Amino acid sequence: SGATRSTIGSVSIDRRLSKVLRLRVAGNYGINETTPINLLKYETYTASATLAYRLTRTLEASSFYEYNWFGIPPQEGQGFLAARNAVTFALTTTWK
């Protein structure tokens, strides 16, 4: 039994393109390994972008794209790679 230790670096940029349009771009990189015994070590990458449009004072429409990559380097001839793309559309309302 053990735990996973992760070292992660992240960067994100938020930019208002107009009074009603907003863009957010983000990226992460992580190195993960089991501890106290290093049985497994793997890397992860994530990149995402969100484009949001304010429809009214309380309603926002947005589109979100995310790419995830997960990789275990070959150990004794075996490795594992997985990639995932996801697109989300949302309507968000706020009230006070």
Backbone as CSV, one residue per row, in Angstrom:
resi,resn,N_x,N_y,N_z,CA_x,CA_y,CA_z,C_x,C_y,C_z
1,SER,0.849,-1.184,0.000,0.000,0.000,0.000,0.887,1.237,0.000
2,GLY,0.432,2.284,-0.686,1.219,3.504,-0.763,0.373,4.639,-1.296
3,ALA,1.048,5.653,-1.717,0.386,6.855,-2.228,1.009,7.231,-3.570
4,THR,0.384,8.184,-4.235,0.927,8.724,-5.477,1.386,10.151,-5.218
5,ARG,2.624,10.427,-5.595,3.169,11.779,-5.468,3.168,12.403,-6.858
6,SER,2.631,13.607,-6.969,2.539,14.301,-8.251,3.263,15.637,-8.188
7,THR,4.029,15.927,-9.218,4.656,17.227,-9.401,4.015,17.818,-10.645
8,ILE,3.322,18.947,-10.488,2.505,19.498,-11.560,2.879,20.953,-11.818
9,GLY,2.941,21.295,-13.084,3.134,22.682,-13.499,1.928,23.114,-14.319
10,SER,1.457,24.318,-14.095,0.262,24.816,-14.787,0.491,26.237,-15.277
11,VAL,-0.182,26.560,-16.378,-0.197,27.926,-16.884,-1.587,28.181,-17.456
12,SER,-2.087,29.411,-17.269,-3.384,29.767,-17.854,-3.382,31.245,-18.223
13,ILE,-4.156,31.550,-19.252,-4.303,32.921,-19.721,-5.788,33.200,-19.877
14,ASP,-6.261,34.269,-19.262,-7.635,34.732,-19.414,-7.587,36.046,-20.183
15,ARG,-8.441,36.141,-21.196,-8.444,37.353,-22.013,-9.875,37.733,-22.366
16,ARG,-10.235,38.948,-22.037,-11.528,39.476,-22.456,-11.342,40.006,-23.873
17,LEU,-12.059,39.425,-24.828,-11.929,39.813,-26.227,-12.833,40.990,-26.579
18,SER,-13.940,41.096,-25.879,-14.847,42.228,-26.041,-15.660,42.345,-24.758
19,LYS,-16.638,43.205,-24.768,-17.466,43.397,-23.582,-18.243,42.121,-23.214
20,VAL,-18.533,41.288,-24.219,-19.367,40.103,-23.980,-18.655,38.788,-24.276
21,LEU,-17.431,38.817,-24.798,-16.722,37.605,-25.211,-15.438,37.441,-24.411
22,ARG,-15.231,36.223,-23.872,-14.077,35.942,-23.019,-13.425,34.631,-23.460
23,LEU,-12.083,34.573,-23.436,-11.324,33.382,-23.806,-10.399,33.003,-22.662
24,ARG,-10.343,31.717,-22.371,-9.409,31.192,-21.371,-8.692,29.994,-21.979
25,VAL,-7.349,29.999,-21.892,-6.522,28.901,-22.383,-5.659,28.433,-21.220
26,ALA,-5.561,27.108,-21.046,-4.797,26.576,-19.915,-4.042,25.320,-20.335
27,GLY,-2.956,25.038,-19.630,-2.186,23.827,-19.861,-1.567,23.336,-18.568
28,ASN,-1.434,22.020,-18.449,-0.835,21.385,-17.273,0.100,20.272,-17.717
29,TYR,1.140,20.057,-16.945,2.041,18.926,-17.148,2.314,18.329,-15.775
30,GLY,2.257,17.014,-15.688,2.501,16.371,-14.405,3.353,15.128,-14.533
31,ILE,4.209,14.924,-13.550,4.959,13.675,-13.390,4.447,13.051,-12.099
32,ASN,4.025,11.814,-12.183,3.389,11.138,-11.056,4.127,9.832,-10.777
33,GLU,4.293,9.502,-9.506,4.937,8.239,-9.154,4.430,7.745,-7.809
34,THR,4.433,6.430,-7.688,4.003,5.830,-6.429,5.127,5.971,-5.409
35,THR,4.725,6.073,-4.164,5.675,6.227,-3.074,5.142,5.467,-1.853
36,PRO,5.882,4.936,-0.973,7.334,5.071,-0.804,8.130,4.173,-1.753
37,ILE,7.503,3.203,-2.403,8.216,2.351,-3.354,7.826,2.801,-4.751
38,ASN,8.807,3.105,-5.580,8.540,3.594,-6.929,8.214,2.424,-7.854
39,LEU,6.945,1.968,-7.807,6.509,0.873,-8.669,6.024,1.375,-10.020
40,LEU,5.506,2.599,-10.049,4.898,3.125,-11.259,5.193,4.611,-11.380
41,LYS,5.592,5.017,-12.583,5.831,6.430,-12.857,5.152,6.747,-14.181
42,TYR,4.414,7.851,-14.241,3.717,8.200,-15.474,3.606,9.710,-15.609
43,GLU,3.342,10.155,-16.849,3.217,11.566,-17.172,1.787,11.876,-17.607
44,THR,1.374,13.111,-17.367,0.066,13.566,-17.830,0.213,14.967,-18.427
45,TYR,-0.541,15.211,-19.495,-0.620,16.525,-20.130,-2.101,16.882,-20.252
46,THR,-2.434,18.116,-20.056,-3.790,18.598,-20.290,-3.700,19.976,-20.938
47,ALA,-4.512,20.188,-21.969,-4.631,21.505,-22.603,-6.114,21.790,-22.758
48,SER,-6.519,23.021,-22.490,-7.944,23.339,-22.589,-8.140,24.776,-23.063
49,ALA,-9.320,25.002,-23.620,-9.708,26.348,-24.061,-11.200,26.514,-23.824
50,THR,-11.580,27.673,-23.327,-12.987,28.005,-23.114,-13.282,29.325,-23.801
51,LEU,-14.370,29.345,-24.546,-14.854,30.564,-25.175,-16.247,30.826,-24.613
52,ALA,-16.420,31.959,-23.946,-17.685,32.272,-23.285,-18.261,33.569,-23.837
53,TYR,-19.571,33.543,-24.056,-20.274,34.702,-24.613,-21.422,35.078,-23.681
54,ARG,-21.410,36.300,-23.188,-22.461,36.759,-22.284,-23.675,37.150,-23.116
55,LEU,-24.774,36.395,-22.944,-26.003,36.637,-23.686,-26.826,37.760,-23.069
56,THR,-26.947,37.718,-21.754,-27.658,38.752,-21.005,-26.857,39.027,-19.738
57,ARG,-27.387,39.873,-18.879,-26.694,40.184,-17.621,-26.528,38.948,-16.750
58,THR,-27.437,37.965,-16.863,-27.402,36.790,-15.995,-27.206,35.468,-16.733
59,LEU,-27.043,35.484,-18.062,-26.939,34.238,-18.828,-25.702,34.269,-19.728
60,GLU,-24.931,33.165,-19.673,-23.712,33.042,-20.462,-23.715,31.705,-21.192
61,ALA,-23.336,31.712,-22.470,-23.163,30.486,-23.252,-21.663,30.265,-23.416
62,SER,-21.223,29.018,-23.286,-19.798,28.747,-23.415,-19.554,27.416,-24.104
63,SER,-18.373,27.327,-24.692,-17.889,26.107,-25.320,-16.518,25.823,-24.721
64,PHE,-16.298,24.573,-24.350,-15.072,24.174,-23.657,-14.470,22.983,-24.390
65,TYR,-13.175,23.058,-24.710,-12.453,21.945,-25.326,-11.322,21.531,-24.397
66,GLU,-11.146,20.214,-24.223,-10.059,19.721,-23.377,-9.397,18.511,-24.021
67,TYR,-8.062,18.505,-23.986,-7.267,17.379,-24.459,-6.479,16.851,-23.268
68,ASN,-6.567,15.551,-23.023,-5.820,14.895,-21.941,-4.944,13.805,-22.535
69,TRP,-3.731,13.698,-22.031,-2.812,12.649,-22.447,-2.239,12.019,-21.194
70,PHE,-2.190,10.695,-21.192,-1.722,9.924,-20.051,-0.753,8.896,-20.597
71,GLY,0.466,8.840,-20.072,1.437,7.892,-20.593,2.289,7.245,-19.522
72,ILE,2.357,5.913,-19.606,3.267,5.144,-18.767,4.386,4.669,-19.683
73,PRO,5.640,5.044,-19.418,6.737,4.630,-20.296,6.892,3.108,-20.315
74,PRO,7.394,2.567,-21.418,7.584,1.110,-21.493,8.513,0.612,-20.388
75,GLN,8.030,-0.374,-19.677,8.831,-1.025,-18.631,8.763,-2.516,-18.926
76,GLU,9.908,-3.109,-19.164,9.980,-4.521,-19.518,9.122,-4.821,-20.743
77,GLY,9.182,-3.917,-21.752,8.482,-4.152,-23.003,7.026,-3.749,-23.026
78,GLN,6.486,-3.260,-21.930,5.084,-2.865,-21.903,4.958,-1.403,-21.489
79,GLY,4.067,-0.693,-22.134,3.782,0.695,-21.800,2.313,0.948,-22.071
80,PHE,1.874,2.132,-21.752,0.461,2.448,-21.951,0.341,3.929,-22.272
81,LEU,-0.382,4.251,-23.337,-0.654,5.633,-23.708,-2.157,5.783,-23.911
82,ALA,-2.701,6.892,-23.477,-4.119,7.167,-23.689,-4.284,8.663,-23.927
83,ALA,-5.131,8.997,-24.890,-5.441,10.400,-25.172,-6.954,10.544,-25.219
84,ARG,-7.435,11.687,-24.792,-8.881,11.928,-24.784,-9.144,13.366,-25.208
85,ASN,-10.130,13.538,-26.065,-10.609,14.856,-26.477,-12.039,14.992,-25.982
86,ALA,-12.369,16.139,-25.430,-13.736,16.363,-24.944,-14.172,17.772,-25.310
87,VAL,-15.411,17.890,-25.752,-16.012,19.187,-26.061,-17.298,19.309,-25.253
88,THR,-17.470,20.445,-24.594,-18.649,20.684,-23.774,-19.277,22.010,-24.170
89,PHE,-20.588,22.030,-24.227,-21.341,23.270,-24.440,-22.177,23.499,-23.187
90,ALA,-22.245,24.743,-22.743,-22.969,25.013,-21.494,-23.702,26.346,-21.555
91,LEU,-24.800,26.399,-20.831,-25.498,27.641,-20.529,-25.420,27.827,-19.037
92,THR,-24.951,28.977,-18.596,-24.764,29.227,-17.173,-25.544,30.484,-16.781
93,THR,-26.279,30.349,-15.705,-27.019,31.521,-15.209,-26.504,31.869,-13.811
94,THR,-26.529,33.157,-13.509,-26.128,33.618,-12.178,-27.225,34.529,-11.627
95,TRP,-27.360,34.536,-10.330,-28.311,35.443,-9.693,-27.767,35.855,-8.342
96,LYS,-28.259,36.955,-7.867,-27.788,37.468,-6.576,-28.949,37.591,-5.621
